[in-house]
Amino acid sequence: MNRYHIEVVMADKKYTRVLEAQGVSWSDSGLYEFWSTDENGMRRAVAYFPVSRTLIDTIEYDIEND
């Protein structure tokens, strides 16, 4: 599991979020998908954010080992 510190920039404000997910991918539709896998190994979406407005500030890897 990883911990992602992100910042989403909107027209009038910006906000930060911390997400815990196993990975992140992006799509041609312009979204970051943060995902984890279930007990059967299937991906489960944790959150979606627009690539054009989202900055991934830091990533903490392997947080369950901390």
ABEGO torsion letter per residue (X at the ends): XBBBBBBBBBAABBBBBBBBBABBBBBAAGBBBBBBBBAAGBBBBABBBBAAABBBABBBBGAAAX
